[in-house]
């Protein structure tokens, strides 16, 4: 007999978020840098590699249901600044690319705005979805009557957004 899992979609959230970010990078790269970079496919691969390494090192995709929006904004800021440095670093080493400040600025602004929109839309949509379906709540057992246990109980009762 097998156990059927209902409503367990969270394993797909991170891959979908990564895929959306990589698609945004690819589309913007082809539009912004098509005239400036001879081998755009190599440039996009370089960007994918840089984005992935930065995201892994700063834990960009470690966003949970209880993560405050300020932390998400901070992660987006860190990721885009470091990614911008990676993108700029490509031009001095490529013999078939032209560095243009305006294109870099457009690319950086577009990446920041689009990825911020997608990340916050996904975060708030999932938060709303979990509230509507009731899947945001987890059971917790607090053992004891110590002051810390009572404060924890009060925290769980007052902060429903934590999901306990």
N, C-alpha and C positions, 0 to 999 in steps of 0.2 A: 504494500500500500504506500502511496506517495503522499507527501504533504504538499498542498498547493499554497504558494505564497500569493497573498493578495496585496496589491498596492505597493509592492516593493520595486520602485522604479529608480531609486536613488543611485544604483550602480551605473545608470545611463547618463546621469546629469553631468559628470565631469567630462566624459568623452564627447558629449554633445557640445559642451562649452568650449573645449579645445578645438573641435572641428569648426565651430563658428568663427573662432578667433583666427584660425589658419586660413579659412576661406576669405575673411575680410582682408588679411595680409596679402593674399595672392591677388585678389581682385584690385585692390588699391595699387599694388606694385605694378601690375600690368597697365593700369591706366596712367599712373603718375610717371613711371620710369621707362615706358616703352620706347621713347625717343632718346633716353639718356644712357641706357644700359644695352649693350649689344646682345648679351645672352641673358634675357630676363628670367628664363627657367633656372639657370644657375643662381641668379640673384635671389629668386624666391626660395630655392633650396637653402641657400645661405641664411636667409631670414628665418626660415622654419627652424633651422638648427639653432640659431641664436636665440630665437623666441623660446624654444623648448628648454635650452640650458638655463636661461634666466628664470623662466617660470618654475623650473625644478629647484633652483637654488633659493629663490625667495618664497617658495610655496604659494605661487600665484593662484593655483586652483584649489587650495585648501580653504574653501568657504563652506561653512556649515549653516544650519538653520538658525543658530544662535549667534552667528557672527554679526557684529554691529556694522552698519553701513559705512561708518568712518574707517574701519579697518579695510573694507573692500576698496574704498576710494584711495587709501594709502597704498594698497597693493597695486592698483591700477597706475598710480603715479610712479611708483618705483619701477614697475615693469616697463612703462612707456619711456621713461628717461633712459634706463639701461638699454632698451631696445633701440632707441634713437642713436645712442653711441655706437651700437653694433652696426646699424645701417650706415652711419657716417664713416665708420672704419673700413667699409668695403671699398670706397672710392679711391683712396690713395694706392691700394694694392691691385686694383683692376686697371689693365691697360686699355680696356674697351668700355670704359664708363666715364661719363662726364658729370662732375659734381656741380649741382645747381642748388643754391640756397633756397630759392623759392619752391622748388619741387620738394626738397626735404621738409620745409616748413608745412607745406600743404599735406604731405604724407603724414607727418607727425601729428598735426592737428586732427586730420581725418581718422587716423588710427585711434587716437585718444578718445575722440567723441564717439565713434562707432562701437568700440569695445566697451566703453563705459555704459553706453545705452544698452547693449546686449547683456552685459553682466548684471546691471541693475534691474533690467526687465525680467531676466530669468530669476534673480534673487527674490524680487517682490512678487512675481507671479507664483513661484513655488511657495512662498510664505502665505499668500492668499489661498492657494489651492489646499495647503495643509490645514488651514483654519476651516475652510468650507467643508472639507472631507473629514475633519477630525483626526487626520493622520499626523498631526504635529505633536501629539501628546505621548509621552513615555511614562511608564510607571516607575516610581522610585520608592524604596523603602528606607525610612530614616529610623535608625535604631538608637534608642536612648533619649534622655531628656536633658541633655547638657545644653548650656546656652548656645553653643555652636549649632546643635541639632535643631533647636527652636528657631534660630535665625535662618537656617537653611529651609525649614518648613515655611517660614514667613516669606522668604524669597520666592519659593516655588508658587506660593499662593498669590503673591502680588505681581510677579512677572510672568504672565501667561505666555509671553512671546518666547520664553525659554523652552516651552514645550513639556513641562513636567506637571 
